[in-house]
Amino acid sequence: FLFVLVSVAALALARPMAKRWLDPHIVPTNADRLIGTSWKVTETIDNDDHMGAVYADGKTWTARSEDGSTIPAGESVEILRIEGVKLIVRISAESRASCGIS
């Protein structure tokens, strides 16, 4: 009986500590606030040649287009998501409207 009582008490005390250590800590970054914002392309984005850059929030980010299209430097793009250290972008709505792209 004493063994069972001590075992239950040990499990009750150890569980919160184990959960804290084993629980994955997902820490959101400030980079998440870039999603949905528009920025200018500083280096032509070409997924085939693995090149392209966007200057966003004081940093130069490697960028790739969502649909694989080439986006020239100077174009305004919207950030859709971040994959590792790459921004996945598409031409922003205002740029599409000014170019007549639907």
C-alpha positions as CSV (number, residue, x, y, z in Angstrom):
1,F,0.0,0.0,0.0
2,L,2.8,2.4,0.9
3,F,4.5,1.8,-2.5
4,V,1.3,2.7,-4.4
5,L,0.8,5.8,-2.3
6,V,4.4,7.0,-2.9
7,S,4.2,6.2,-6.6
8,V,1.0,8.2,-7.1
9,A,2.5,11.2,-5.1
10,A,5.7,11.1,-7.2
11,L,3.8,11.0,-10.5
12,A,1.5,13.9,-9.3
13,L,4.6,16.0,-8.5
14,A,6.7,15.0,-11.4
15,R,4.1,15.5,-14.2
16,P,4.0,19.4,-14.1
17,M,7.8,19.5,-14.3
18,A,8.0,17.0,-17.1
19,K,5.3,18.8,-19.0
20,R,7.1,22.1,-18.7
21,W,10.4,20.5,-20.0
22,L,8.9,18.5,-22.8
23,D,6.3,21.0,-24.1
24,P,7.6,22.6,-27.3
25,H,7.9,26.3,-27.0
26,I,6.8,28.0,-30.1
27,V,7.9,31.6,-29.9
28,P,6.4,34.0,-32.4
29,T,8.9,36.4,-33.9
30,N,8.6,40.0,-34.9
31,A,9.0,38.9,-38.5
32,D,5.4,37.6,-38.5
33,R,4.1,41.2,-38.6
34,L,5.5,41.5,-42.2
35,I,2.9,39.1,-43.5
36,G,0.2,41.0,-45.5
37,T,2.4,44.1,-45.9
38,S,3.7,45.6,-49.2
39,W,7.3,46.3,-50.0
40,K,9.5,47.1,-53.0
41,V,11.6,44.4,-54.8
42,T,15.3,45.4,-54.7
43,E,16.6,42.5,-56.8
44,T,14.6,40.9,-59.6
45,I,12.8,37.8,-58.2
46,D,13.4,34.7,-60.4
47,N,12.6,31.4,-58.8
48,D,14.3,29.4,-61.6
49,D,17.7,31.2,-61.0
50,H,17.2,31.2,-57.2
51,M,17.5,34.9,-56.9
52,G,15.5,37.9,-55.7
53,A,15.4,40.2,-52.7
54,V,13.0,42.5,-50.9
55,Y,14.0,45.2,-48.5
56,A,11.4,45.0,-45.7
57,D,11.5,46.5,-42.2
58,G,15.1,47.6,-42.4
59,K,16.4,44.2,-43.6
60,T,17.1,42.6,-47.0
61,W,15.3,39.4,-47.3
62,T,15.7,36.6,-49.9
63,A,12.4,36.4,-51.8
64,R,10.6,34.0,-54.1
65,S,7.3,34.5,-56.0
66,E,4.3,32.4,-55.0
67,D,3.5,31.3,-58.5
68,G,7.0,31.1,-60.0
69,S,6.6,34.3,-62.0
70,T,9.5,36.7,-62.5
71,I,9.0,40.0,-60.6
72,P,11.2,42.9,-61.7
73,A,13.2,45.1,-59.3
74,G,11.2,48.2,-58.3
75,E,7.8,46.3,-58.3
76,S,5.6,46.5,-55.2
77,V,4.9,43.0,-53.7
78,E,2.8,41.7,-50.9
79,I,4.3,39.2,-48.4
80,L,2.2,36.1,-48.1
81,R,4.3,34.0,-45.8
82,I,7.8,33.3,-44.5
83,E,9.5,30.0,-45.1
84,G,12.7,29.8,-43.1
85,V,14.6,33.0,-44.2
86,K,12.7,33.5,-47.5
87,L,9.7,35.7,-48.1
88,I,7.0,34.2,-50.4
89,V,5.5,37.1,-52.2
90,R,3.1,38.1,-55.0
91,I,2.7,41.4,-56.9
92,S,0.6,43.7,-54.8
93,A,-2.9,44.6,-55.8
94,E,-2.0,48.3,-56.5
95,S,0.8,47.2,-58.8
96,R,-1.5,44.8,-60.7
97,A,-4.1,47.5,-61.1
98,S,-1.5,50.0,-62.4
99,C,-0.2,47.5,-64.9
100,G,-3.6,46.3,-66.0
101,I,-3.1,42.8,-64.6
102,S,-6.2,41.1,-63.2
